[in-house]
Amino acid sequence: MFSLALTIVGDIVAPRERARYQGWFVAVFGTSSVLGPLAGGFFAGRPELLGITGWRWVFLVNVPLGIIALIVVTKVLNVPHSQREHRIDWPGAIALTVALVPLLIVAEQGRSWGWGSLPAFACYLVGVAGLGAFLVLERRIGDDALLPVRFFRSGVFRWGVVAAFIAGAGMFAVLAVLPLYLQIVKGSSPTEAGLQTLPLVLGIMSMSVLAGQLIARTGRYKIWPVTGLSLVIVGAALLSRIDVDTPYWQTALIMMVIGWGLGGNMQPLTLAVQNAMPPLDMGVATASATFFRQMGDTLGTAVFLSILFDRLGGQVAGNFRAASDTPPFRAALTDPAVTANPANTPILRAVEDGSDLSLDDSSFLSASDPVLSRPILDGFASSMSTVFLAATAVLVIGLFAVVMMKELPLRTQSGVDARRDEELGPLATLAPSAAPITVPARRCPS
């Protein structure tokens, strides 16, 4: 649906003016990406709402929103289209599914399986086989392919989807870990953590709208993803320096910088791909760019969270060894008030008998003793710093892809007008000032 929305805008608005409209789209999308988890935290934090368990409203809230959107689309969306014969690329869709699903499974389960385990290798082999089959099938089906191979002959499309994929991976690494930092390390509730990410929302909204307005005025768009990714790189690098004692205002400023970067990066990349492709390919090109970005989002979230929890156990164990020799920590272990608190039981058991401390559920940290929980919080902060540094490195590769992308002049025709001119052929070269030819209607003889 998101791809269709951007395609429809491309159909009815010329690329130069499109930037202004898509700026608002990206502002809404970026805002929803942050406000959605905020609403989810609010629902999940309530035991009941209108007689239904609170967490179920995370899903049910989409029902009234979807109904409203359906009514609006039904009443006001009336886009002209030209019908043509085409085939549905079922073989390509099946091959792409076979390629992607195993890779997503191993990205999700690799931490528990082991990245070199037999199930992981099986997923690798199936994914590679599916990808090979997909490439062969797409070459055979030609223009009706799910992702036509000829698209990659365009340097703008090629570098644009690479940048979208990598930027999506790095961006969602930051967006996935930031709420964890606010909730686990800083002790905020899910609702509070959502509210604390509002600087990110403000940054996305302000920069996406500003970028759209200036692109419409100047016709230059490449500077925005270059500047945007640079800001996200700076923000991710700064996030790698935060720890348990970092005041919120510093984190908020960094989130604002990252929001500016995301707002300047997301919309111009889609605009560049749409502008570089023929009007008849706009829908497939837009969907392809969105697909690669969302694949980056999904894989980036899974891989970077795996990095986080892979490092967490060693970091926490090392912190406990270092803290065990300090007087405050030894005093806390023998304090009756501390030992009587059930929230401290997992930590005390891990320290006393050396058992592994399960951190898949970290909710006990909010009520545990600060001295006992400090090694765990420091471990989370240190592991998150590693994730932010890895995201910084990945985003640098995305910046290189953006720099390599050629900036083409923005077309002054909408997709509908351009397709109409292609269909009219030589008649489309008539001067726009020429008077329209009026053909009188003829009455049919009775």
C-alpha positions, 0 to 999 in steps of 0.5 A: 500500500505504501508503494501504491501511494507513492506511485499514485503521487508519481502518476498525478504530479510531476517529479519536480513538484512531487518532492513537495507532496512526498515530503508530507508523505514521508513526514507522516510515515516517519511520524507513524513509525514512532507514534505507533510504538508509542500507542502500542506502549500505551495499549500494552500498559493498560490491563483492559480497554472497552472490555478487551485486554489492552495488548490486543488493541495493538492490533485492533486499532488498525481496524477503525483506521483501515475503515477510515482509509478505505472510505477516503480512498473509495470517495476521492481516489480517481486516477486515470489508467491505461489497461494493457495485457500482462502476465502475473509473475507467479513463478518469480513470486514463489522463487523470491519467497523461497529465497527470502524466507530462509534468510529471514528465519536464520537472521531471527534464529541464528543467535539460538541456533548458532550461525554455523549450525546445520539448520543455519547452513540449510537456510543459507543453501535454500536461500541461495538456490531460491535467489538463483532461480529468481534471477533465471525466471526474471530474465525469462519473463521479461517486462512482466517480471516481478523485478525486471532485470533490465532495471539494473542497467540504470545506474540511478536505480542500481545505486538507489536500491543499494542505498535504500537497502543499506540505509534501511538496515542502519536506520532500523538498527537505530530505531530498534535499539533506541527504545530498548536503551530508554526502557532497559538502561534508563528505566522508562516505561514503554509509554514514557520511552515512546514520548521520549522519542518525540525529538526523532519525530520532530526531526523527521517531520521538519526535514522531510517537509523542508527538503520537499519544498526546496527540491520543488524550488531548485530541482536539485535532490542529490544533496539531500540524501548525501546530507541526510545519511551524513547526519544519521552517521554522525548521530549513530556514532554519537549514540555509541558514546551514551551510557547509563549516566548520559542525561536525557537531553543529550540523547534527545539532541542526538535523536533530533540529528538522526531525525533530520538525517532520516527526513532528508534521506527517505523521500529523495531516494524514492524520487530519484528512482521514479525520475530515472525510470520510464513512466510505464515502469514507475509502479514496479520501480517504486515498489522495488525501491520500497521492497529493498528498503523494507528488506533492509529494515527487516534484516537490519533489525534481526541482525543488529539485535542478534549482535546486541544479545550475542555480546550482552552475555559476555559483557554482563559476566565481565561486569559482574566479575569486576563488581564482585570485588567492590565493597558496595556490591558485597554489602548489597549481597548480604543486605536482608532488604536486598535478599528479600526482594523477589526482583533481586532473586535472578541476580543473586542466584546467578552470582551465588551459583554461577548460573547463566542470567537470562536476559530475554525478559529484563522486566525485573531490572526496574525493581531490582537493587541499583547496585546489583543491577548496575553491571547488567545495565552497563552491559546493555549500554556497552552492547548497544554501543557496539550495535550503534558502531556497526550501524555507523559502518553500514551507513557509511557504505550507504553514503558511498552508494548515494554519492555514486548515484547520478543526479538526473534533471527532474522531469516536468511532466507527471506520469499520466501526462508522460504516458499519454504523450508516449501513446500519442507519439508525434502528436505529443510534439504539438506546441502546448499553446496550440488551440485544441481541435474541436470535432463536432458530434455527429448525429446517427441517422435514424 
